[in-house]
Amino acid sequence: MIRIAATKDYEAWIALAKEVEALFGPMAEIKEFQEAIMECINTKNAYCVEEADHEIAGFIALDREKNEIAWLAVGEKFRNKGYGDILLKKAIEELRSGGAIYVQTFAPKEEKGKSALSLYEKNGFEFFKEAGLNPAGVETIIMINKF
């Protein structure tokens, strides 16, 4: 089930951030990241997907001003169940009226990011420009969905 993320989900989001830091870079212990999570929650710009037992599988955060997906991750034990697709489709639904949607993701040469890249391509995103290294030292690109 997908729903708007709530304050009660903060600790689960931090736990997921810790899990993906090897690909994204340090986040969980950084005050600015923690504040950004709370801002997304408080402004209803974050969604989570949870299983029937209410265990949270993943989060997506939106930046409506920039019309972009600011953050998307699914926990390792929940991958390959379609949760990333559910979250991305919700983001597209929410952002579509703002025009082109942007997202920074892993470059095609990054093996660990192939599933994320494939997810975006499957949902109509195309290469827009190179974006350099993320804080984890992983090569990234910007993708765009123009509809």
N, C-alpha and C positions, 0 to 999 in steps of 0.2 A: 504494500500500500504506500502511495506517495502522499505526503502532507507537508504543510509549511513547518519548517523547523521551529522549535520552541526553546525557551531558556533551559528547560529540563534536558535538552539534547546536547548542551554545551560539552559536557565531559566525554560523550561518545564522539563528538567531532574532534576534540583534542586527541583522543586515543587514535582515531583514524589518521589524523595529521601526523602523529608520531610514526604510524605504520608506513606512511608513504614518503617520509622525509628523504630516503635514499634517492628517490626520483625527483622530488620537488625542491629539496633543500630544507634547512632548518625552519621550523614554523612553531611547533607546539609550545616552546618555551619563550617565544618572542612576544613581548607585550603588544606590539602593533598588530600582529596576527590575531592574538586573543581578542583585542578590541574590535578588529574588523569582523570577526565571527559574531560577536555580540551585536554589532551594528547591523549586520545582515539579518540576524534573527529578529532584532527589534523593529527593523523596517520591513519585515516580511519579504526579504529578498533571498531567502535560502529555503531549500526544500530537502527533505530526507525521504529515503525509501526504507521501509522496515518490513521484516518478515512477520508471519502470523503470530509469533511469540513476542512481538514488539522489539526484537533486537534490530538495531539500525544497521543497514547494509551499506549505505552511502549517503553522500551529501552533494548538493550543487548550490553554488552561490552566484547571484546575478549582479551585474552593475548596470542598472537601468539607464544611468546617464550616458555611459559609453556604449550601451547596447551590446554588452559582451558577457560571456560566461567567465566569471572570475575564478572559479574553483570547482573542480569535479573530481571525486574519488569514490571508489567502491572498495570495501575491505577485501583482502585477499581471499578469505574463506567464502565470500559471497559472489566472486567473479564467475562469469560464464553462466549467469542465471537471468540475464537481461536487465539487471538493475541500472546499469549505466545508460542503456537505451531509454528506459523509463524516465530517468532523471533528465537526460538530454532532450527528449521530446517535450517534457514539461517546460524546460527553459526556452525552447523554440516557441512554444505556444505563448509563453509570457512575453517574450521579446519581439516576436514577429511584427507587431504593429509599429515598432520603432525603426524599421528598415533593415539594412544589412546587419547581421550578427557576427561578432568577432570572437575568436578564442585562441589562446596561445596553448600549443600542445607540442608533443615531441616530434622532432624531425624524423623523416622516413628512415634514416640510417640507424636510429636508436632502437635496438632490438626490444628492450623492455617497454617501449612505448608504442609498439605496433598495434596492440589491441585498441588503445585510445585513438590512434590515428584512423584506424579502420572504422571505429564507431562514428567519428565525425564525418568521414567520407560517406558512409552509409546513410547519414542524415543530411546530405546535400552540401557539406562544407568542402571548400576547395582551397588549395594553396593560395596565399595572398603575398606573404613576404617572409624572409628569414628573420629570426628574432634573437639569435645569439644563444649564449649559454644561460641556463637558469641557475639559481643559487646552489644547486647540487652539481653543477658542471655538466649538465646534460643539454645537448643541442636542441633548440626549439624553433618552431615556426609559428606564424600567425595564419589562421585559416578564416575564411569568410563564407557566410551563407547569405546569398543575395535574394533568394526566393524568386 
